[in-house]
C-alpha cells in the first residue's frame, strides 16, 4: 500500500477563492440557492473513525486494519469548527448535528458541544444542537453531553434481534448495549430518536418489532431506505424496501395518518398513530426524493463543505481558515457557494451518467 494518504471517499476537491476584504461587519443573511432553497441545517462530522463496521456504511473489506484514517493534523480543531459554525449561523443555520464516523470517539467532545451551545440563531434563539451516535459510548457520556448543552440524540439501531444486529454492525456488538445507551440518554434528560436503515432480506422483518418496542417506550423510530451513498457498500436497488411498503406494513397493524412537516426541508416524512400513541418517520431518498426542499449543508472533519449527501466533490474551507481569512470573507465564501448550488441527485438518479469520481462515503460525511 502506498504511504501517501489517498482517501477512498473523495477524488475531487474544489478550492475556494478568498473573497476580497470589506467592512468590519460580518454579513448576515439567508442565502438562497438556484432552486430557491435556503440554508437551514448544518451537519458537522467530527471524526472519520468508527468502532462499528456496518455493512452499508463502513464495510470491513475497505475499512480494515490497513485503511489509513485522516491524521490528526488534518482534522478541524474545536476552535475551527466553532468558528465556521458561527459563520454558518450568521447565514441562517438553526440546526447543527454532530456526526462521524462515531462522534463519541472524538476526545473531549462535550467541550465542543459547550462551545457550540453558546451560539445563537439570527433571531436570538438557542441552536437546535443534536448528535447522531451508535450509542456504544452513551452510558459513559450521556450526562456530560446534556450538561454541556446537547439538546437531543439520534441513535442508529437496525434490529432488535441480536443475531441480525451483530451481523449488520459486523463487530459482534450486542443490542442490549445499545439499549443501555438509549436508556442512559433518557435518564440524562436527552430526547432520543432511533434511526433504522432497512434492507431487503436483511432486516426488513424487524420493522414491526422495532415499531412496537419503541412505541411502548415513547421514542420516535425513523426508518431509512437503504441509499446509494458512497461507492464501497455494493448498493443495489433491489435491496431497497420502499417507504410506501414500510408505511403500509405498519399501517396494517397500527393505523397511521400523515403529519405536516415542522419546517420546509424536513427530511423524514412523519406519520402518527391514529390512537394517539406517538409517531414514526420515514426517510425516502430513493423512492420519494426530497431534493426540492433540501436545506442541508455538510462540513467534513477536515473542513470540506458538501452540498449533497451524494456529492462527488467538496469545497475546501479549511484552507481559507488556516490562510487567515476573516469571518467576513468566510461568510462571503459560504454564501457564494450556497447561492450557486443546484444539487438534486435523488430526483435525477435514473437520468445521470456514471460519475467519473467517487461519491463521498457515508462514514466520512456523516449521513
Secondary structure, DSSP 8 states (H G I E B T S, - for coil): --SS---TT-SEEEE--------SS------B-TTS-B--EEEEE--S--S---TTTS-TTTSSTT-----GGGS--HHHHHHHHHHHHHTT--EEEEESS-GGGSTTHHHHHHHHHT-B-TTS-B-EEEEEE-STTHHHHHHHHHHHT--EEEEE---SSHHHHHHHHSS---HHHHHHHHHHHHHTT-EEEEEEEEBTTTTGGGHHHHHHHHHHTT-EEEEEE----SSSS---GGGB--HHHHHHHHHHHS-EEEE--SSTT-SSEEEEETTSS-EEEEE-TTTS--GGG--EEEE-TTSEEESSTT-SEEEE-HHHHHTT--HHHHHHHHHHHHHT----HHHHGGG----SS----HHHHT-
